[in-house]
């Protein structure tokens, strides 16, 4: 099986998993992250095949989306092993996707260029216009308010606190989204992040202007 056939099979596998998602983690998110990751891999001279495979499956064992992570991981390892026939590549892809999450600021920086690139690509899709839309989509899925001025911006959270509902979608911009630009690993991603970051800042400014409007 050649690389393109492997990619095609992974696409079908991931589409089935993310079909019907309304939290901002649907197939189109996966596809955007894949495209961003391949673009960055070319700019940064990384292994495009590993990057593309990892980007395609990067949310398959995400605890935000799945409860039975052990079963999800076993299924993913089996799928990758059958397609790749290369245990080192399987281990590299699993390593990447287990080490790219923000986790409320408790995440890590992957120790490979390919991992850094997939992390950058995932974070790029969390900022900008699409990032704004995804923030409110995820907040709605989690029954969070659009904005609650009684909440405080949380810092130094545990993962459990980060995953809790004691926040609003607008607070999430301060707790995660606005931090991402400075957390980019590669120069190429940082350049792309600057414009998207500015968009989020402008959005928040306009949001608060409308929120605080008085006669």
C-alpha positions in Angstrom: 0.0 0.0 0.0 1.5 3.3 -1.0 1.4 6.5 1.1 -1.6 8.0 -0.7 -3.6 4.9 -0.2 -2.7 5.0 3.5 -3.8 8.6 3.7 -7.1 7.8 1.9 -7.8 5.0 4.4 -7.0 7.2 7.3 -9.4 9.9 6.0 -12.2 7.4 5.9 -11.4 6.1 9.3 -11.4 9.6 10.8 -14.5 10.8 8.9 -16.5 7.9 10.6 -15.3 8.9 14.0 -16.0 12.6 13.8 -19.2 12.4 11.7 -21.9 14.6 13.2 -19.7 16.4 15.7 -21.0 19.9 16.6 -18.3 20.9 19.1 -15.9 22.3 16.5 -14.0 19.0 16.2 -15.7 17.7 13.1 -14.1 16.3 10.0 -13.6 19.8 8.6 -11.5 20.8 11.6 -9.4 17.7 11.0 -9.0 18.5 7.3 -8.0 22.1 8.1 -5.4 21.0 10.6 -4.1 18.4 8.1 -3.7 21.1 5.4 -2.0 23.5 7.8 0.3 20.8 9.1 1.4 19.7 5.6 2.0 23.4 4.7 4.1 23.9 7.8 6.0 20.6 7.2 7.0 21.8 3.7 8.1 25.1 5.1 10.1 23.6 8.0 11.5 20.6 6.1 9.8 18.0 8.2 8.5 14.5 7.3 5.3 15.3 5.5 3.9 11.8 5.6 4.2 11.4 9.4 2.8 14.9 9.9 -0.2 14.3 7.7 -1.0 10.9 9.3 -0.7 12.4 12.8 -2.8 15.5 11.9 -5.5 13.3 10.5 -5.8 11.2 13.7 -4.9 13.9 16.2 -8.3 14.0 17.9 -9.1 10.3 17.9 -8.0 9.8 21.5 -8.7 13.3 22.9 -10.4 13.3 26.3 -12.5 16.3 25.4 -14.3 14.1 22.9 -14.2 10.5 24.0 -14.7 8.8 27.4 -13.3 5.3 26.7 -9.8 6.4 25.7 -8.3 2.9 26.2 -10.6 1.4 23.6 -10.1 4.3 21.3 -6.3 4.0 21.5 -6.3 0.3 21.0 -8.5 0.7 17.9 -6.2 3.4 16.5 -3.0 1.5 17.1 -4.5 -1.5 15.3 -5.6 0.6 12.4 -2.3 2.4 12.1 -0.4 -0.9 12.4 -2.4 -2.6 9.7 -2.0 0.4 7.3 1.6 1.4 8.0 3.2 -2.0 8.7 5.9 0.0 10.5 6.0 -0.1 14.3 8.3 2.9 14.6 6.0 5.1 12.5 3.0 4.0 14.6 4.8 4.8 17.9 5.9 8.2 16.5 2.3 9.1 15.5 0.9 8.0 18.8 3.5 10.0 20.6 2.6 13.1 18.7 -1.1 12.9 19.3 -0.7 12.2 23.0 1.5 15.3 23.5 0.0 18.1 21.5 -3.0 19.1 23.7 -3.0 22.5 25.6 -4.6 20.8 28.7 -5.3 24.1 30.4 -1.7 25.2 30.1 -0.4 21.9 31.5 0.5 20.4 28.2 4.0 19.8 26.8 6.0 20.6 23.8 6.6 17.5 21.6 10.3 16.6 21.3 10.1 16.0 17.5 9.8 18.6 14.7 6.8 16.7 13.3 5.1 16.8 16.7 5.8 20.5 17.1 4.2 21.1 13.6 1.1 19.2 14.3 0.7 21.0 17.6 1.1 24.3 15.8 -1.4 23.4 13.2 -4.0 22.4 15.7 -3.5 25.6 17.6 -3.7 27.7 14.5 -7.2 26.4 13.9 -8.1 27.6 17.4 -7.4 31.2 16.7 -8.7 33.6 14.0 -12.2 33.8 12.7 -12.7 30.0 12.7 -11.2 29.9 16.2 -13.8 32.3 17.4 -16.6 30.3 15.9 -15.2 27.0 17.3 -14.9 28.5 20.8 -18.6 29.4 20.9 -19.5 26.0 19.2 -17.6 24.1 21.9 -19.0 26.3 24.7 -22.6 25.7 23.5 -21.9 21.9 23.4 -20.7 22.1 27.0 -23.6 24.3 28.1 -21.4 27.2 28.9 -22.7 30.7 28.7 -21.6 33.0 25.9 -20.3 35.4 28.6 -20.8 35.7 32.3 -19.3 38.8 33.9 -19.5 37.1 37.3 -16.8 34.6 36.3 -13.1 35.4 36.8 -10.4 34.6 34.3 -8.7 31.5 35.7 -4.9 31.1 35.8 -2.7 28.2 36.9 -5.5 25.7 36.5 -5.3 21.9 37.0 -6.6 19.9 34.0 -9.8 19.1 36.0 -10.4 22.8 36.6 -9.8 23.6 33.0 -12.3 21.0 31.8 -14.9 22.2 34.3 -17.8 24.4 33.4 -16.8 27.3 35.7 -16.1 29.5 32.7 -17.8 31.2 29.8 -16.8 31.1 26.1 -15.5 34.6 26.2 -13.3 33.8 29.3 -11.9 30.9 27.3 -10.2 33.4 25.0 -8.2 34.7 27.9 -7.6 31.3 29.4 -6.3 29.7 26.2 -6.8 31.3 22.8 -4.9 34.5 23.4 -2.0 32.5 24.8 -1.5 30.4 21.7 0.4 32.9 19.4 3.4 32.9 21.8 3.3 29.1 22.2 3.9 28.4 18.5 6.9 26.2 18.0 7.9 27.1 14.5 8.7 30.4 12.8 6.2 29.6 10.0 3.4 29.0 12.4 4.2 32.1 14.4 3.9 34.3 11.3 0.5 32.8 10.5 -0.6 33.2 14.1 0.0 36.9 14.3 -2.8 37.9 12.0 -5.2 35.4 13.6 -4.3 36.6 17.0 -5.1 40.2 16.0 -8.5 39.1 14.7 -9.4 37.6 18.1 -8.3 40.7 19.9 -10.4 42.9 17.6 -13.4 40.5 18.1 -13.2 40.7 21.9 -13.0 44.5 21.8 -16.1 44.7 19.6 -17.9 42.1 21.7 -17.3 44.0 24.9 -18.3 47.3 23.2 -21.7 45.8 22.3 -22.1 44.0 25.6 -21.5 47.2 27.7 -23.7 49.4 25.5 -26.1 51.6 27.5 -28.7 54.0 26.3 
